[in-house]
Amino acid sequence: MTGPDPSETGPVATPVTLLIADDDEVTRSGLRTLLAAQPGLAVVGEAADGVEAVERARLLRPDVVLMDVRMPRRNGIEATRQLLAAPADAAGPPKVVVITTFENDDYVTAALSAGASGFVLKRLPVRQIAQAVRVVAAGEAILFPAALRRMVAARPLGSAEALPRAALTGREEEVLRLMATGLSNPEIAESLTVSLETVKTHVGNVLTKLGAQNRTHAVVIAYESGLVVPGFAG
């Protein structure tokens, strides 16, 4: 998982607003109680399925939606896609963090491809889930490279032509490989001995050329295209 924990870098002036979408009432209620007690977070609503998640997100305008994937009426993948495909306004769409029980769930990879900023496991301590919400709200991505490699390894190479069409430069491919290991922009800059601004430019170019909604989506494409080989240490 990449990105700093804002709760450890200073006071949060404005709480990150959060909507929790999960079809299990006990899980949903438990998450709400626990996350509402975390510093810098404000739980503004709940949803019991994907249809309600989209409706409530558009009404309440949270910063982040914590989205279960297996829900009735509309699953978390379609809800994520619908939320992020809506015309952008001044505030933009909410960030989506997928929450799941199994890290090898095909639904999670599909949700990341739909534009989710990352995923967390339900068994994680609540402090780590809260950190993931804060990090995503700050514009970073939540990457678990080992888990992502396992998930993509079980899937067909659905984006095999994405990289050839994208015509990434050698440096851009190098940056994408480092992104796939879970490195943050400052860590990539240190690894390549270049400035942070240079890395940000390369990352922006990679996202644009791949048509990726965020860096997590770009990493999924990197694995599915074969640029990064699942199971490769790094």
PyMOL commands that set and color helices and strands:
alter all, ss='L'
color gray80, all
select helices_A, chain A and resi 6-8+25-36+50-60+76-85+106-113+126-137+145-153+162-166+170-180+185-192+196-210+215-225
alter helices_A, ss='H'
color red, helices_A
select strands_A, chain A and resi 16-21+41-47+64-68+95-100+118-121
alter strands_A, ss='S'
color yellow, strands_A
deselect
rebuild
show_as cartoon
